[in-house]
């Protein structure tokens, strides 16, 4: 915690980024709880929740490659501000869905919201090594992710309370949160010798009209660094069961435990508490584990994550289920913090936008298939059975990682994501 506070005090750029993150992500979770609860109120169908999640996933998949290319071409700061302002306008559109009481509008505005999101989320990851020095990067990554999970906890708990006063207030706060985030990003100033635009060769006329060529170049780079490819595939493997979880949280709150919007909120909230705990542990471990120990920890944590999710799905009471969902999310958070730190230190600046956008795109694609499967299965099977299979699927990621590691396919890469003149002072340096 001391390292987090020191970073916020000493790094002006990161402090503004963090402030914008806190407010905008709390607003996001207000929106999530409001939209899912409103969908259930209007239709009483788990398939509608699945439809909303798919409406969010499809734009993320289709727009992600373009977002990655543009983030590596142009000023990432300006792109992020534009994304925030567009999302502020779209967030207000949900009020129309409320007044019209039409589920179709929930699909529309959920999709539009996600069209703009990849430009911001991948952009935030891409600029982190620009605003944080080599000795700050692990702490900055840990705090970014821990904050994300803290806002999940706060936003979902508070979201259920705000919804009790009316859905409209959740949507208004979400819009205002994007405006605040745009203001915070506008305050960023590039450190001396760095820029918010990737250093790269000038674009030719062919490059301008063929962004797909640049995207494929990013894919070739990603596949050429085994650890980067392995971490991306870990995220995709998690999504085989993680997509179903997005549907199941709502179904467990409403259908299994009969707790309504409050039940959905408390499940998401306890998942957030688990993520927060895991984030703190991941920050501590990431400074102490060697590269080989890190790879072993990833294997163990994925096994624990899947097993805990299976137990969450089988618990007869809500209070017992909350313990295991927190444990499941804590395990995945430990891995997430350490994996992202290695990505930030490894990926070259000129490819960073495309790598993080591709990671989001592939993860969302797998989540979409997982959500579709869970939604269809919910018409034939109980949420408990679906949750059990989701947990087992997520655990299979550990098998892939163990094979790659023990067969020598995950060597330690060079540190290209940071200035090679800077020295990584904690843990096991990369490179």
C-alpha positions in Angstrom: 0.0 0.0 0.0 2.9 2.3 0.7 4.2 1.8 -2.8 0.8 2.7 -4.2 0.6 6.0 -2.2 4.1 6.9 -3.1 3.4 6.4 -6.8 0.2 8.6 -6.6 2.1 11.4 -4.8 5.2 11.4 -7.0 3.8 10.8 -10.5 1.5 13.6 -11.8 0.5 11.8 -15.0 -0.4 8.5 -13.3 -2.4 10.4 -10.6 -4.7 11.9 -13.1 -5.0 8.7 -15.0 -5.9 6.9 -11.8 -8.5 9.6 -10.8 -10.3 9.3 -14.1 -10.2 5.5 -13.8 -11.8 5.5 -10.4 -14.8 7.7 -11.4 -15.4 6.3 -14.9 -15.3 2.6 -13.8 -17.6 3.1 -10.9 -20.0 4.7 -13.4 -19.5 1.7 -15.7 -20.6 -0.7 -12.9 -23.6 1.5 -12.1 -24.6 1.0 -15.8 -24.0 -2.7 -15.8 -26.2 -3.5 -12.8 -28.9 -1.1 -14.0 -29.0 -2.6 -17.5 -29.0 -6.2 -16.4 -31.6 -5.6 -13.7 -33.8 -3.6 -16.1 -33.5 -6.3 -18.7 -34.7 -8.9 -16.1 -37.6 -6.6 -15.0 -38.7 -6.1 -18.6 -38.4 -9.7 -19.9 -37.7 -12.1 -17.0 -35.4 -14.0 -19.4 -31.8 -15.0 -19.0 -31.6 -15.0 -22.8 -32.1 -11.2 -22.9 -29.1 -10.8 -20.5 -27.1 -13.0 -22.9 -28.2 -10.8 -25.8 -27.0 -7.7 -24.0 -23.6 -9.2 -23.3 -23.4 -10.3 -26.9 -24.3 -6.8 -28.1 -21.3 -5.6 -26.1 -19.0 -8.3 -27.2 -19.5 -8.1 -31.0 -18.4 -4.5 -31.3 -15.4 -5.2 -29.1 -14.4 -8.0 -31.5 -15.0 -6.1 -34.7 -13.6 -2.7 -33.6 -10.6 -4.0 -31.6 -8.2 -4.5 -34.6 -8.9 -1.0 -35.9 -8.5 0.5 -32.4 -5.1 -1.2 -32.1 -3.9 0.1 -35.5 -5.0 3.7 -34.8 -3.5 3.7 -31.3 -0.1 2.8 -32.8 -0.6 5.4 -35.6 -1.8 8.5 -33.8 -1.8 10.3 -30.5 -3.1 7.9 -27.9 -4.1 10.6 -25.5 -6.4 12.3 -28.0 -8.0 9.0 -29.0 -8.8 8.2 -25.4 -10.4 11.6 -24.8 -12.5 11.2 -27.9 -13.6 7.7 -26.7 -14.7 9.2 -23.4 -16.8 11.9 -24.9 -18.5 9.6 -27.3 -19.3 7.2 -24.5 -20.8 10.0 -22.4 -23.3 10.8 -25.1 -24.2 7.1 -25.6 -24.6 6.5 -21.8 -27.4 9.0 -21.7 -29.2 7.0 -24.4 -30.1 4.3 -21.9 -32.6 6.8 -20.4 -34.6 6.5 -23.6 -34.6 2.7 -23.2 -36.0 3.2 -19.7 -38.8 5.5 -20.8 -39.7 3.4 -23.9 -39.4 0.1 -21.9 -38.0 -1.7 -24.9 -35.3 -4.3 -24.5 -34.1 -3.7 -28.1 -32.8 -0.3 -27.1 -30.7 -1.9 -24.4 -29.0 -3.9 -27.1 -28.5 -0.9 -29.3 -26.9 1.4 -26.7 -24.9 -1.5 -25.2 -23.4 -2.1 -28.6 -22.7 1.6 -29.2 -21.0 2.0 -25.8 -18.6 -0.8 -26.7 -17.8 0.6 -30.2 -15.9 3.4 -28.4 -14.5 1.4 -25.5 -11.6 -0.5 -27.1 -10.0 2.8 -28.1 -9.8 3.8 -24.4 -9.1 0.5 -22.7 -6.3 -0.6 -25.0 -5.0 3.0 -25.0 -4.7 3.1 -21.3 -2.6 0.0 -21.3 -0.5 1.3 -24.2 0.4 4.6 -22.5 1.3 3.1 -19.1 5.0 2.6 -19.9 5.0 6.2 -21.2 3.8 7.7 -17.9 5.6 5.3 -15.6 9.3 4.7 -15.3 10.9 1.2 -15.3 11.0 1.1 -11.5 7.3 2.2 -11.3 5.8 0.0 -14.0 4.9 -3.1 -11.9 3.5 -0.9 -9.1 1.6 1.2 -11.7 0.2 -1.9 -13.3 -0.8 -3.4 -10.0 -2.5 -0.3 -8.8 -4.4 0.1 -12.2 -5.8 -3.4 -11.9 -6.4 -3.3 -8.2 -8.3 0.0 -8.7 -10.3 -1.7 -11.5 -11.4 -4.4 -9.1 -12.0 -1.9 -6.2 -14.3 0.1 -8.4 -16.0 -3.2 -9.3 -16.7 -3.8 -5.7 -17.8 -0.3 -4.9 -19.7 0.3 -8.1 -21.7 -2.9 -7.8 -22.6 -2.5 -4.2 -23.5 1.2 -4.7 -25.2 0.4 -8.0 -27.8 -1.7 -6.4 -28.5 1.1 -3.9 -28.7 3.8 -6.6 -31.1 1.6 -8.6 -33.4 1.5 -5.7 -33.8 5.2 -6.2 -34.3 4.8 -10.0 -32.5 3.5 -13.0 -32.1 7.0 -14.5 -29.6 8.1 -11.8 -27.3 5.3 -12.7 -27.3 6.2 -16.3 -26.7 9.9 -15.6 -23.8 9.2 -13.3 -22.3 7.0 -15.9 -22.4 9.8 -18.5 -20.8 12.3 -16.1 -18.1 9.8 -15.2 -16.9 9.7 -18.8 -16.7 13.5 -18.9 -14.6 13.5 -15.8 -12.3 10.8 -17.3 -11.8 12.9 -20.4 -10.8 15.9 -18.3 -8.3 13.8 -16.3 -6.7 12.4 -19.5 -6.5 15.9 -20.9 -4.3 16.9 -18.0 -1.6 14.3 -19.0 1.8 15.7 -20.1 4.3 13.5 -21.9 7.5 13.1 -19.9 10.7 14.5 -21.3 12.0 12.3 -24.1 8.7 10.4 -24.4 5.4 10.9 -26.4 1.9 9.6 -26.4 2.4 8.7 -30.0 4.4 5.6 -30.8 7.8 6.2 -32.5 7.6 4.6 -35.9 8.5 5.0 -39.6 6.4 7.4 -41.6 3.2 5.9 -43.2 3.2 5.3 -46.9 0.1 5.8 -49.0 -0.4 2.1 -49.0 -0.2 1.9 -45.2 -2.8 4.6 -44.8 -5.4 2.8 -46.9 -4.4 -0.7 -45.7 -4.7 -0.8 -41.9 -5.2 -4.6 -42.1 -1.6 -4.9 -43.3 -0.4 -3.1 -40.1 -2.6 -5.3 -38.0 -1.2 -8.4 -39.5 2.3 -7.0 -38.8 1.3 -6.7 -35.1 0.0 -10.4 -35.1 3.4 -11.5 -36.5 5.2 -9.6 -33.8 3.0 -11.1 -31.1 3.5 -14.7 -32.4 7.3 -14.1 -32.5 7.6 -13.6 -28.7 6.5 -16.8 -27.0 5.7 -15.3 -23.6 3.5 -12.6 -25.2 1.6 -15.2 -27.2 1.3 -17.4 -24.1 -0.1 -14.6 -22.0 -2.6 -13.7 -24.7 -3.7 -17.3 -25.0 -4.1 -17.5 -21.2 -6.6 -14.7 -21.4 -8.5 -16.5 -24.2 -8.5 -19.8 -22.2 -9.9 -18.1 -19.2 -12.7 -16.6 -21.3 -14.0 -20.1 -22.2 -15.6 -20.2 -18.8 -15.3 -16.4 -18.0 -17.9 -15.5 -20.6 -20.5 -17.8 -19.0 -19.7 -16.2 -15.6 -21.0 -12.8 -16.9 -24.4 -14.5 -17.5 -24.3 -16.7 -14.5 -23.9 -13.9 -11.9 -27.2 -12.5 -12.9 -28.9 -15.9 -13.0 -27.5 -16.9 -9.6 -28.7 -13.6 -8.1 -32.2 -13.7 -9.6 -33.0 -17.4 -10.2 -30.9 -19.6 -7.9 -30.8 -17.5 -4.7 -33.9 -15.3 -5.5 -32.2 -12.2 -4.2 -33.1 -9.8 -7.1 -30.9 -6.8 -8.1 -29.4 -6.8 -4.6 -28.3 -10.4 -5.1 -26.7 -9.6 -8.4 -24.9 -6.7 -6.8 -23.6 -8.7 -3.8 -22.2 -11.5 -6.1 -20.5 -8.9 -8.3 -19.3 -7.1 -5.2 -17.8 -10.1 -3.5 -16.2 -11.1 -6.8 -14.7 -7.6 -6.7 -13.4 -8.1 -3.2 -11.7 -11.3 -4.3 -10.1 -9.4 -7.2 -8.9 -6.7 -4.9 -7.3 -9.1 -2.5 -5.7 -11.0 -5.4 -4.4 -7.7 -6.9 -2.6 -6.9 -3.6 -1.1 -10.4 -3.5 -0.1 -10.2 -7.1 1.7 -6.9 -6.6 3.6 -8.4 -3.6 4.5 -11.7 -5.5 5.5 -9.9 -8.7 8.3 -8.1 -6.9 9.7 -11.3 -5.4 9.2 -14.3 -7.8 11.8 -15.3 -10.3 10.7 -15.9 -13.9 10.5 -19.6 -13.3 8.6 -19.2 -10.1 6.2 -16.8 -11.8 5.4 -19.4 -14.5 4.7 -22.1 -11.8 2.5 -19.6 -9.9 0.4 -19.1 -13.0 -0.3 -22.8 -13.3 -1.3 -23.2 -9.6 -3.5 -20.1 -9.6 -5.5 -21.3 -12.7 -6.2 -24.6 -11.1 -7.3 -22.9 -7.9 -9.5 -20.4 -9.8 -11.4 -23.1 -11.7 -11.9 -25.3 -8.6 -13.2 -22.4 -6.6 -15.7 -21.5 -9.3 -17.0 -25.0 -9.4 -17.6 -24.9 -5.6 -19.3 -21.5 -6.0 -21.7 -23.1 -8.4 -22.5 -26.0 -6.0 -23.1 -24.1 -2.8 -26.6 -24.4 -1.4 -26.6 -20.9 0.3 -25.7 -17.5 -1.0 -23.3 -16.7 1.9 -21.3 -19.8 1.2 -21.2 -19.2 -2.5 -19.8 -15.7 -2.0 -16.8 -17.1 -0.2 -15.8 -19.3 -3.2 -16.5 -16.7 -5.8 -14.2 -14.3 -3.9 -11.5 -17.1 -3.8 -11.9 -17.8 -7.5 -11.5 -14.1 -8.5 -8.6 -13.7 -6.1 -6.7 -16.4 -7.9 -7.3 -15.0 -11.3 -6.3 -11.5 -10.1 -2.9 -12.7 -9.0 -2.2 -14.0 -12.4 -3.6 -10.9 -14.2 -1.3 -8.5 -12.3 1.8 -10.6 -13.0 1.0 -11.3 -16.6 0.3 -7.7 -17.4 3.5 -6.5 -15.8 5.4 -8.9 -18.0 3.6 -7.7 -21.1 4.2 -4.0 -20.2 7.9 -4.7 -19.8 8.2 -6.9 -22.9 6.1 -5.4 -25.7 7.8 -2.8 -27.9 6.1 0.6 -27.9 5.4 0.6 -31.6 3.3 -2.6 -31.2 1.7 -2.0 -27.9 -1.6 -0.7 -29.1 -2.1 -3.7 -31.4 -1.0 -6.3 -28.8 -3.4 -5.0 -26.1 -6.2 -4.5 -28.6 -5.7 -8.0 -30.0 -5.7 -9.4 -26.5 -9.1 -7.7 -25.8 -10.5 -8.7 -29.2 -9.6 -12.4 -28.8 -10.8 -12.5 -25.2 -14.1 -10.9 -26.1 -14.5 -13.3 -29.1 -14.1 -16.3 -26.8 -16.3 -14.7 -24.1 -19.0 -14.2 -26.8 -19.0 -17.9 -27.6 -19.0 -18.8 -23.9 -21.9 -16.4 -23.3 -23.9 -17.8 -26.2 -23.4 -21.3 -24.9 -24.4 -20.3 -21.4 -27.4 -18.4 -22.6 -28.7 -21.3 -24.8 -27.9 -23.8 -22.0 -29.8 -21.8 -19.5 -33.0 -22.7 -21.3 -32.3 -26.4 -20.7 -30.0 -26.7 -17.7 -29.8 -25.1 -14.2 -27.2 -22.4 -13.6 -25.4 -24.7 -11.2 -24.7 -27.2 -13.9 -23.5 -24.5 -16.3 -21.3 -23.0 -13.7 -19.6 -26.3 -13.0 -18.7 -26.7 -16.6 -17.5 -23.1 -16.8 -15.2 -23.6 -13.9 -13.7 -26.8 -15.4 -13.2 -25.1 -18.8 -11.3 -22.2 -17.2 -9.0 -24.6 -15.4 -8.0 -26.3 -18.7 -5.9 -23.2 -19.4 -3.4 -24.4 -16.7 -2.8 -27.6 -18.8 -1.8 -25.6 -21.9 0.5 -23.3 -19.8 2.2 -26.2 -18.0 2.9 -28.0 -21.3 4.4 -24.9 -22.9 6.5 -24.2 -19.8 7.8 -27.7 -19.2 8.6 -28.3 -22.8 10.8 -25.2 -23.0 8.5 -23.1 -25.1 8.3 -20.1 -22.7 11.8 -18.6 -22.5 12.4 -15.3 -20.8 12.2 -12.5 -23.3 14.1 -9.2 -23.5 12.6 -6.1 -22.0 11.5 -4.0 -25.0 8.5 -2.3 -23.3 10.7 0.0 -21.3 13.7 2.1 -22.0 16.7 -0.2 -22.0 18.7 2.5 -20.2 16.4 2.2 -17.2 16.9 -0.5 -14.7 14.1 -2.6 -13.3 14.9 -2.7 -9.5 12.4 -5.2 -8.1 12.0 -8.9 -8.4 13.4 -10.8 -11.4 14.2 -8.3 -14.2 13.0 -9.2 -17.6 15.9 -9.3 -20.1 
